[in-house]
Amino acid sequence: MEPFVVLARPALVDAASRLEGFAGALTLDNYYGPEATRLSEFPAVRTILLEPDPILVDHFAAVAGPRIVDYRIVLLRPGVDGAPMLQTPHYQFDGGLPAAPAAPVGKDAALALTSKVIGFLTDVEMSYLWDLESSAPGGYRLEIGSWCGKSASLLSSLCRAEGTKLFCVDQWVDRQGDLPWDFYNQFVATMPRPVQGRLMDVFLYQAALYGYLDTLIPLRTRSERVLPLLQTDFGFMFIDADHNYASVKRDALCAIGRLQRGGIVAFHDSNDYFPDVREFLEQEFVRRTDFEFVGQRDSMMAFRKLA
Ligand SMILES: C[S@@+](CC[C@H](N)C(=O)[O-])C[C@H]1O[C@@H](n2cnc3c(N)ncnc32)[C@H](O)[C@@H]1O
């Protein structure tokens, strides 16, 4: 196993330290101490992230952000005899996480999988998102705003085929401010019991259930905190987080600095329901000379970077 760094409560670091590859830990005790400083010696950080938690991830991004090349979530807890067990921490799926099915091959199979994941993309948008990602240059993909993972499930299908990764930035607060309670409660009721009501758990559970968890690099934090720290270039970006004018503008301007030449950025919800997104794109983004308009289907609008 490659060296990994653990981000955890002190009680769990002991279990993690027995795994091959253990290279250090950040805990609540040493966040600002010498251990945290020593992390910068690692050429590349792979993290085992215990108990996804916004405070932990925010802090990790601040300390180790520029060195993140890849990390994955492996949930871990001490077993009965003290031996480390790779398992889910504070929630228990019956029999552990579901075994990952084979990756879907081709557009139709990917669309069939994505249509099972709860979310807001129309069929036309799903199909267009696939086409846009397929026509983008290779390399990492970035999604800002993942919610339960509908778009992530689609984008990750191509990532799996091409051996690349999808960074998913989301704060995963349990109820988004603009989501009506009725809708949220209805949605929660459809979720498997172990993950009911916890948004990031729903995201992770569905990713495991449908087999794309390993393709994801989830960054649980606010976009404005992590985007300036990313040192990775991306061939494709999908922006679907906060839809007010200032936020979509901030996310876009911050992210596109990391878009490769020829790379594509797609925006969701450019429509009457979210007029700020449409206004930002129509009044500002289309005027840019370093991007060309690629197209629009339903509320999805895409641009290609020229320079
Ligand atoms: C419309 S949903 C994303 C839907 C998703 N792309 C899909 O296909 O179902 C918007 C998401 O953006 C997240 N979000 C909003 N503002 C954010 C911010 N500043 N930083 C990180 N995530 C944010 C919310 O938590 C929410 O999960």
Ligand as a Chemical Component Dictionary entry (heavy atoms), coordinates in Angstrom:
data_LIG
# 
_chem_comp.id                   LIG 
_chem_comp.type                 NON-POLYMER 
_chem_comp.pdbx_formal_charge   0 
_chem_comp.three_letter_code    LIG 
# 
loop_
_chem_comp_atom.comp_id 
_chem_comp_atom.atom_id 
_chem_comp_atom.alt_atom_id 
_chem_comp_atom.type_symbol 
_chem_comp_atom.charge 
_chem_comp_atom.model_Cartn_x 
_chem_comp_atom.model_Cartn_y 
_chem_comp_atom.model_Cartn_z 
_chem_comp_atom.pdbx_ordinal 
LIG C1  C1  C 0  -27.927 21.406 -7.018  1  
LIG S1  S1  S 1  -26.995 20.488 -5.855  2  
LIG C2  C2  C 0  -25.900 19.529 -6.860  3  
LIG C3  C3  C 0  -26.634 18.501 -7.653  4  
LIG C4  C4  C 0  -25.755 17.437 -8.279  5  
LIG N1  N1  N 0  -24.792 17.979 -9.230  6  
LIG C5  C5  C 0  -26.604 16.360 -8.924  7  
LIG O1  O1  O 0  -26.320 15.968 -10.074 8  
LIG O2  O2  O -1 -27.564 15.897 -8.301  9  
LIG C6  C6  C 0  -25.943 21.714 -5.178  10 
LIG C7  C7  C 0  -24.936 21.198 -4.171  11 
LIG O3  O3  O 0  -23.949 22.197 -4.008  12 
LIG C8  C8  C 0  -23.538 22.249 -2.668  13 
LIG N2  N2  N 0  -23.006 23.593 -2.418  14 
LIG C9  C9  C 0  -23.662 24.769 -2.499  15 
LIG N3  N3  N 0  -22.818 25.776 -2.246  16 
LIG C10 C10 C 0  -21.607 25.231 -1.998  17 
LIG C11 C11 C 0  -20.312 25.748 -1.687  18 
LIG N4  N4  N 0  -20.080 27.057 -1.595  19 
LIG N5  N5  N 0  -19.308 24.868 -1.486  20 
LIG C12 C12 C 0  -19.516 23.541 -1.590  21 
LIG N6  N6  N 0  -20.698 22.999 -1.893  22 
LIG C13 C13 C 0  -21.740 23.821 -2.096  23 
LIG C14 C14 C 0  -24.777 21.906 -1.858  24 
LIG O4  O4  O 0  -24.382 21.346 -0.619  25 
LIG C15 C15 C 0  -25.489 20.904 -2.773  26 
LIG O5  O5  O 0  -25.194 19.585 -2.407  27 
# 
loop_
_chem_comp_bond.comp_id 
_chem_comp_bond.atom_id_1 
_chem_comp_bond.atom_id_2 
_chem_comp_bond.value_order 
_chem_comp_bond.pdbx_ordinal 
LIG C1  S1  SING 1  
LIG S1  C2  SING 2  
LIG S1  C6  SING 3  
LIG C2  C3  SING 4  
LIG C3  C4  SING 5  
LIG C4  N1  SING 6  
LIG C4  C5  SING 7  
LIG C5  O1  DOUB 8  
LIG C5  O2  SING 9  
LIG C6  C7  SING 10 
LIG C7  O3  SING 11 
LIG C7  C15 SING 12 
LIG O3  C8  SING 13 
LIG C8  N2  SING 14 
LIG C8  C14 SING 15 
LIG N2  C9  SING 16 
LIG N2  C13 SING 17 
LIG C9  N3  DOUB 18 
LIG N3  C10 SING 19 
LIG C10 C11 SING 20 
LIG C10 C13 DOUB 21 
LIG C11 N4  SING 22 
LIG C11 N5  DOUB 23 
LIG N5  C12 SING 24 
LIG C12 N6  DOUB 25 
LIG N6  C13 SING 26 
LIG C14 O4  SING 27 
LIG C14 C15 SING 28 
LIG C15 O5  SING 29 
# 
